[in-house]
Amino acid sequence: MHDTVWFEIQGIPAVSIASSEFKDAAATQAKALGMTDARCVFVQHPIQDATDAEMRQKAEQVVDEVIAALIKGSSN
């Protein structure tokens, strides 16, 4: 979340990508960093023990959401 906020402050659209397990933590961190509207996309948990193929599948499931968030961010 720190990197996302830093990029956004620089005027560069950014999206955090995290495991769904960390939705509440991401919201708390965004609030603490003063950017409650920071964009974040969540992949299905867990990821720690996912194989490369499983990680590719998780990425494929959210790629359109990430692109949409970046496009939305670039129009601000």
C-alpha positions in Angstrom: 0.0 0.0 0.0 2.9 2.4 0.7 4.1 2.1 -2.9 0.7 2.7 -4.3 0.2 5.8 -2.2 3.7 7.1 -3.2 3.0 6.6 -6.9 -0.4 8.3 -6.6 1.2 11.3 -4.8 3.6 11.5 -7.8 0.6 11.6 -10.1 1.2 8.0 -11.4 -1.8 5.8 -11.3 -1.2 2.7 -9.2 -3.0 -0.4 -7.9 -2.0 -2.6 -5.0 -2.5 -6.3 -5.5 -2.9 -8.5 -2.5 -4.4 -11.7 -1.2 -8.1 -11.4 -0.3 -7.1 -12.3 3.3 -5.6 -8.7 3.6 -8.7 -6.6 2.6 -9.2 -5.2 6.0 -5.4 -4.6 6.5 -5.3 -2.8 3.1 -8.1 -0.5 4.1 -6.6 0.2 7.4 -3.2 1.0 5.9 -4.8 3.2 3.2 -6.6 5.2 5.9 -3.4 5.5 7.9 -1.6 6.8 4.9 -4.3 9.4 4.2 -5.5 7.8 0.9 -8.7 5.9 1.6 -9.5 5.8 -2.1 -6.3 4.0 -3.0 -7.1 1.3 -5.5 -6.5 -2.3 -4.5 -7.3 -5.5 -6.3 -7.4 -8.8 -4.4 -6.5 -12.2 -5.6 -8.0 -15.4 -4.2 -6.2 -16.5 -0.9 -3.9 -18.3 -0.3 -1.0 -17.4 -2.5 2.0 -18.4 -0.4 2.0 -22.0 -1.4 0.5 -21.5 -4.9 2.4 -23.1 -7.8 3.5 -21.0 -10.7 0.6 -22.2 -12.7 -1.9 -21.3 -9.9 -0.3 -17.9 -9.7 -0.7 -17.3 -13.4 -4.4 -18.4 -13.1 -4.9 -15.9 -10.2 -3.3 -13.1 -12.2 -5.4 -13.9 -15.2 -8.6 -13.7 -13.1 -7.8 -10.1 -12.0 -5.9 -8.6 -14.9 -8.9 -6.8 -16.4 -9.8 -5.4 -12.9 -6.2 -4.1 -12.6 -6.3 -2.5 -16.0 -9.7 -0.9 -15.3 -8.4 0.5 -12.1 -5.3 2.0 -13.8 -7.4 3.5 -16.6 -9.7 5.0 -14.0 -6.7 6.4 -12.1 -5.2 8.0 -15.2 -8.3 10.1 -15.8 -8.2 11.8 -12.3 
